[in-house]
Amino acid sequence: MAAEVSQLDESFVKVEDRAVKTRNEALKQALQNVILKNSGSQSALMAPSIASSINKPTSLIRQYGYKEINGEQYLHASFDHQKIIRLLRDAQLPVWGQQRPLTLIWLSLDADGSRKILNDSSTDESRQTITATANQRGLPVLLPLMDLDDSMVIAANDVRGMFNDVVASASQRYNTDYFVMASIEPSADGLLNYNMALYPSVSDEPLFAPLIQDAGKVADADSAMGAILLALSEYYVGQYAVADSGEALQTQITFIDITDRKQLVDIEKYLQQLSAVKRVSLTTLRGVTAKFSLDLFGSEDDLQRLINLESKIRQQVVQRPIANESLDPLPVSQTQSTNYIWLGN
């Protein structure tokens, strides 16, 4: 149940006034936010060409303006998306595409002397912070409802204690790609301790070890949630963002059960926007079967990980016999390939 992230070329930055100096600094911050959305990694900001472009954002701007949100003034800037991607590619940095994993966040917080799980309908400031920070990073997240169904099977201590079997069971109803167990609580020195662990929502293996785990001590809850989301983002970049390998890599992919030309257009459009794909061409169309040739930035494994995120595609494994040319009466061996079916919206 991956999510398609839009507005990857836009950013809102809070400003105190509309002075030229304030505007220029806000545009730099906006471009930095957009770079982070499309690369996913904080280290991208350290590349010399990226740092230089952030200091001169006007060459990449499409438009900007001001907007009032909840009584506060923001500068809203949008940038040329193709130029942003080219900037990252030229710097040999990974690009994180629109299809991104959806993550369910179970967050245990201390409130009024007791622990609670932050829920989707909470008016707590932490709810607003985690949503704003996730949006800034282009990270699709969900918070649990904590309705009667959830309350019957999970409590804050299950999350804080990292009881992954309990949390995995409670996560099934949300149909996400991953779930996070995290806790934030005060320490004796007045700071806050945070702890987090990430697991796949569906796994063929027992959930013994987390995919990633992070813990630390920070000054406030905003910093704790920022650290948790940064750890998630960095992991997903390693899995789903694709850098140009510099090699001339190609592959072919076959879609079956094609019923109209709109499907062909939609499939080609989908393939073209994948961060692993450099070029797409329809090479064969026979009856209900279409074969596409793809030039790749990364590997076929990179491509497959991205396709696995897409709910609009169903995969069909095909077993094909290999002829036995000898006279031995041995069983005919088989080879395996995959066809794809476009489900659309």
TAWOTA-V737670 format. One record per pair of residues at least 6 apart in sequence whose ideal C-beta (glycine too) atoms are under 8 Angstrom apart, sorted by sequence separation. I is the first residue (numbers start at 1). J is the second residue. D is the distance in Angstrom with one decimal. If there is no record, write none. Layout:
BEGIN
i	j	d
I	J	D
I	J	D
END
This chain:
BEGIN
i	j	d
16	22	6.3
36	42	7.0
44	50	5.8
45	51	6.7
53	59	7.4
67	73	7.7
68	74	7.4
88	94	7.5
89	95	6.7
109	115	6.9
118	124	6.7
134	140	7.4
144	150	5.5
186	192	5.9
187	193	5.0
218	224	5.0
258	264	6.5
271	277	5.6
284	290	6.9
285	291	7.8
296	302	7.4
307	313	6.1
324	330	6.2
15	22	5.3
53	60	6.5
66	73	6.1
67	74	5.2
88	95	5.2
108	115	5.5
109	116	5.9
120	127	7.9
134	141	4.6
185	192	6.9
186	193	7.6
272	279	8.0
284	291	4.0
296	303	6.2
15	23	7.3
36	44	7.2
66	74	6.9
108	116	7.3
109	117	7.8
118	126	5.8
158	166	4.6
159	167	6.3
171	179	4.3
184	192	5.7
185	193	5.7
199	207	5.4
216	224	8.0
255	263	7.8
272	280	4.9
282	290	6.2
283	291	5.3
307	315	7.7
324	332	5.2
35	44	5.9
36	45	7.2
45	54	7.2
66	75	5.9
67	76	5.0
108	117	5.9
109	118	5.8
118	127	6.2
158	167	6.1
184	193	7.3
218	227	6.3
271	280	4.7
282	291	7.6
283	292	6.6
294	303	7.1
323	332	6.9
324	333	7.3
35	45	6.4
65	75	7.6
66	76	7.0
85	95	5.8
107	117	6.7
108	118	8.0
131	141	7.7
144	154	8.0
183	193	7.9
184	194	4.9
282	292	5.7
283	293	4.6
322	332	6.5
15	26	5.1
64	75	6.2
65	76	5.5
106	117	6.2
107	118	4.4
130	141	7.2
168	179	7.0
183	194	6.9
199	210	5.6
200	211	6.8
216	227	6.0
281	292	6.8
321	332	4.7
322	333	4.8
64	76	6.5
118	130	7.3
154	166	6.0
158	170	8.0
167	179	6.4
182	194	6.8
183	195	5.2
198	210	5.6
199	211	6.4
255	267	5.8
268	280	5.5
280	292	5.9
281	293	5.1
321	333	7.4
322	334	6.5
13	26	4.3
32	45	6.3
64	77	4.1
105	118	7.7
111	124	7.6
130	143	7.4
153	166	7.2
154	167	6.5
182	195	6.6
183	196	7.8
197	210	3.8
198	211	4.7
214	227	6.9
280	293	7.5
321	334	5.5
322	335	5.7
63	77	7.5
64	78	7.3
167	181	5.4
182	196	4.0
198	212	4.9
214	228	7.1
268	282	6.5
280	294	5.8
320	334	6.4
35	50	6.1
63	78	5.6
109	124	7.8
181	196	6.9
182	197	7.7
197	212	7.3
198	213	7.6
279	294	7.2
280	295	8.0
319	334	4.8
320	335	5.2
13	29	4.8
61	77	6.2
62	78	4.8
127	143	7.1
153	169	6.4
154	170	4.2
180	196	5.9
181	197	5.2
197	213	4.6
278	294	7.8
279	295	4.2
319	335	7.6
320	336	7.6
13	30	5.0
61	78	7.5
62	79	6.0
109	126	6.3
153	170	5.0
164	181	6.8
180	197	7.0
196	213	6.9
214	231	4.3
277	294	5.5
278	295	4.2
319	336	5.8
320	337	6.5
11	29	7.6
12	30	7.7
61	79	5.8
62	80	5.4
180	198	5.3
181	199	7.6
195	213	8.0
196	214	5.2
253	271	7.5
264	282	6.6
277	295	7.3
278	296	6.2
318	336	7.1
11	30	3.9
35	54	7.0
60	79	4.7
61	80	7.7
107	126	7.6
162	181	5.5
179	198	7.7
180	199	7.8
195	214	7.6
196	215	7.3
212	231	6.0
277	296	6.3
278	297	5.3
317	336	6.1
318	337	5.1
11	31	7.6
13	33	7.3
57	77	7.9
60	80	5.6
150	170	6.1
178	198	5.8
179	199	5.8
194	214	7.9
195	215	4.4
212	232	7.9
276	296	5.7
277	297	7.1
317	337	7.6
318	338	6.9
122	143	7.6
178	199	6.6
194	215	6.6
264	285	7.5
271	292	6.3
276	297	5.7
317	338	5.6
318	339	5.7
11	33	4.0
31	53	7.1
32	54	5.3
57	79	7.7
120	142	7.1
159	181	5.1
178	200	5.7
179	201	5.4
193	215	7.2
194	216	6.0
275	297	7.1
276	298	4.7
316	338	6.9
11	34	5.3
31	54	5.3
60	83	5.2
107	130	7.3
120	143	4.3
159	182	7.3
160	183	4.4
177	200	7.2
178	201	5.8
193	216	7.5
194	217	7.8
212	235	4.9
267	290	7.2
271	294	6.6
276	299	7.8
315	338	5.4
316	339	4.7
10	34	7.2
59	83	7.9
60	84	6.6
119	143	5.9
120	144	6.6
121	145	7.4
149	173	7.0
159	183	6.3
177	201	5.9
193	217	5.6
194	218	6.5
211	235	6.5
268	292	7.1
315	339	7.6
316	340	7.2
9	34	5.9
105	130	7.0
118	143	5.9
119	144	5.9
120	145	5.6
160	185	7.6
176	201	5.2
192	217	6.9
267	292	7.2
315	340	5.9
316	341	6.2
8	34	7.1
11	37	7.7
28	54	5.5
31	57	4.2
119	145	6.2
120	146	7.7
144	170	7.4
175	201	7.7
191	217	5.0
192	218	5.5
264	290	6.0
276	302	4.4
277	303	7.0
314	340	7.2
315	341	7.8
28	55	6.7
30	57	7.2
60	87	7.5
117	144	6.5
119	146	3.7
174	201	7.7
191	218	6.5
192	219	7.2
258	285	7.7
276	303	4.5
313	340	5.4
314	341	4.5
191	219	6.1
192	220	6.6
313	341	7.0
8	37	5.1
9	38	8.0
28	57	5.6
31	60	6.4
117	146	5.6
172	201	7.4
192	221	6.4
259	288	6.9
274	303	6.9
313	342	6.3
314	343	5.9
8	38	5.6
27	57	4.6
31	61	8.0
144	174	7.1
171	201	5.6
187	217	6.4
194	224	3.9
258	288	4.9
276	306	5.7
312	342	6.6
313	343	6.6
27	58	7.2
168	199	6.6
192	223	7.8
194	225	8.0
252	283	7.2
257	288	5.5
258	289	6.9
275	306	6.9
312	343	5.0
5	37	7.9
142	174	6.0
167	199	7.8
192	224	5.4
196	228	4.8
256	288	6.1
258	290	5.2
274	306	5.1
311	343	7.6
312	344	6.1
117	150	7.9
162	195	7.7
164	197	7.4
168	201	7.5
178	211	7.6
194	227	6.2
198	231	7.6
242	275	4.6
256	289	5.2
274	307	7.8
307	340	7.5
312	345	7.2
27	61	6.8
30	64	7.6
53	87	5.9
142	176	6.1
194	228	6.3
198	232	6.5
241	275	6.4
242	276	4.5
244	278	8.0
255	289	7.3
162	197	5.9
164	199	5.9
196	231	6.3
240	275	7.6
254	289	6.4
255	290	4.9
103	139	7.2
105	141	5.4
107	143	7.4
254	290	7.2
255	291	7.9
27	64	6.6
50	87	6.7
103	140	6.9
104	141	7.5
105	142	7.0
117	154	7.3
184	221	5.8
198	235	6.4
254	291	4.9
255	292	7.3
49	87	6.8
50	88	7.7
100	138	6.9
102	140	4.8
103	141	5.1
104	142	4.9
105	143	5.8
106	144	6.3
117	155	7.7
253	291	7.4
254	292	7.7
100	139	7.1
101	140	7.3
102	141	7.5
103	142	7.1
104	143	7.7
117	156	5.2
168	207	5.8
252	291	5.8
253	292	5.2
100	140	5.5
102	142	6.5
104	144	6.7
116	156	5.6
184	224	4.7
252	292	6.8
270	310	7.3
23	64	7.9
49	90	6.6
50	91	5.8
115	156	3.8
184	225	7.4
252	293	5.5
253	294	6.3
49	91	4.9
96	138	7.3
115	157	6.7
117	159	6.1
165	207	6.7
251	293	7.9
252	294	7.0
270	312	7.2
50	93	7.5
164	207	4.7
250	293	6.7
251	294	5.3
44	88	7.0
47	91	4.6
250	294	6.6
30	75	6.7
34	79	5.3
115	160	6.5
250	295	5.6
251	296	6.3
31	77	7.5
38	84	5.6
47	93	6.3
164	210	7.5
182	228	5.3
249	295	7.2
250	296	6.7
30	77	4.0
38	85	6.7
44	91	7.6
109	156	7.9
248	295	7.4
249	296	4.2
18	66	6.5
27	75	7.1
31	79	6.4
106	154	7.6
108	156	4.5
180	228	7.2
249	297	7.9
26	75	4.2
30	79	7.8
35	84	7.0
39	88	5.7
44	93	5.1
108	157	7.7
249	298	7.4
251	300	5.2
27	77	5.8
34	84	6.1
38	88	6.3
249	299	6.7
15	66	7.5
26	77	7.6
108	159	4.2
245	296	7.7
249	300	7.7
23	75	6.5
35	87	7.9
41	93	7.6
107	159	7.3
108	160	4.4
180	232	6.8
245	297	6.5
251	303	6.8
9	62	7.4
35	88	7.5
41	94	7.0
106	159	4.6
244	297	4.7
245	298	5.7
39	93	5.6
40	94	7.3
243	297	7.0
244	298	7.8
245	299	7.0
12	67	7.2
18	73	7.9
39	94	6.4
242	297	5.2
243	298	6.8
17	73	7.9
39	95	6.9
40	96	4.2
242	298	4.0
12	69	7.3
16	73	7.5
38	95	6.3
39	96	6.3
14	72	5.9
15	73	5.5
38	96	6.1
14	73	7.1
15	74	6.6
37	96	7.9
14	74	5.4
15	75	5.1
242	302	4.8
256	316	7.1
13	74	6.3
106	167	5.7
12	74	4.5
13	75	5.0
12	75	7.3
12	76	5.3
13	77	7.4
106	170	7.7
242	306	7.8
11	76	7.6
106	171	7.6
240	305	6.1
10	76	7.0
11	77	5.7
239	305	6.2
240	306	6.3
10	77	7.0
104	171	5.4
10	78	4.6
9	78	5.4
10	79	7.7
240	309	7.2
9	79	4.9
104	174	5.0
115	185	7.9
9	80	7.2
9	81	4.1
104	176	4.4
8	81	6.6
103	176	6.1
106	179	6.5
107	180	7.8
102	176	4.5
103	177	6.8
104	178	7.2
105	179	7.6
106	180	6.5
108	182	7.1
109	183	7.7
110	184	7.4
9	84	6.3
101	176	7.8
102	177	5.3
103	178	4.8
104	179	4.3
105	180	4.9
106	181	5.2
107	182	4.8
108	183	4.1
109	184	5.6
110	185	4.8
267	342	5.3
101	177	3.8
102	178	7.7
103	179	6.9
104	180	7.1
106	182	6.9
107	183	7.2
108	184	7.4
109	185	7.7
110	186	6.2
266	342	6.7
101	178	5.7
103	180	6.0
105	182	6.6
107	184	7.0
108	185	7.7
266	344	6.6
263	342	5.3
263	344	7.0
254	337	8.0
256	339	4.8
255	339	7.1
256	340	7.3
257	341	5.2
258	342	7.4
254	339	5.1
255	340	4.9
256	341	6.0
257	342	7.8
254	340	6.8
255	341	6.9
253	340	6.4
255	342	5.7
141	229	7.8
133	222	7.8
8	98	6.9
139	229	6.0
6	98	7.2
129	221	7.0
133	225	6.0
137	229	6.0
5	98	5.4
129	222	5.3
133	226	5.7
137	230	7.8
139	232	6.3
4	98	5.0
5	99	7.9
139	233	5.7
4	99	5.9
5	100	5.3
103	198	7.8
126	221	5.8
130	225	5.0
134	229	5.8
3	99	7.8
4	100	7.8
125	221	7.9
129	225	5.6
133	229	5.3
137	233	5.2
2	99	5.3
3	100	5.9
40	137	7.3
104	201	7.1
139	236	7.6
2	100	6.2
3	101	7.9
40	138	7.3
2	101	5.5
3	102	4.9
37	136	7.5
126	225	6.8
130	229	7.3
2	102	5.8
36	136	7.4
37	137	6.5
38	138	7.5
1	102	5.3
36	137	6.1
37	138	3.9
36	138	7.8
33	136	5.8
109	221	7.7
107	225	7.8
107	228	7.9
105	228	7.9
11	136	7.6
103	232	6.3
8	138	6.0
177	309	7.0
5	138	4.9
5	140	6.2
101	236	6.0
100	236	6.8
3	140	3.6
2	140	7.7
101	239	8.0
101	240	7.1
96	236	7.4
100	240	6.8
96	237	5.9
99	240	7.8
94	237	6.0
97	240	7.4
96	240	6.3
97	241	7.9
96	241	4.0
97	242	7.7
95	241	6.1
94	241	3.5
95	242	6.1
94	242	5.8
95	243	7.3
94	243	4.3
93	243	6.2
92	243	6.0
92	244	6.4
89	244	5.6
1	175	4.6
1	176	5.7
2	177	5.9
98	273	5.9
99	274	7.2
1	177	6.4
97	273	6.4
97	274	5.6
97	275	3.5
96	275	6.3
97	276	7.8
95	275	4.5
94	275	7.7
42	230	6.8
41	233	7.4
42	234	7.5
40	233	5.1
41	234	6.2
40	234	7.3
40	236	6.4
41	237	4.9
40	237	3.8
39	237	7.2
41	241	7.3
40	241	5.4
39	241	6.9
95	297	7.7
99	306	6.0
89	297	7.8
101	309	6.1
97	306	6.6
100	309	7.3
99	309	4.8
99	310	5.9
2	309	3.7
2	310	6.5
2	311	6.6
1	311	6.1
END
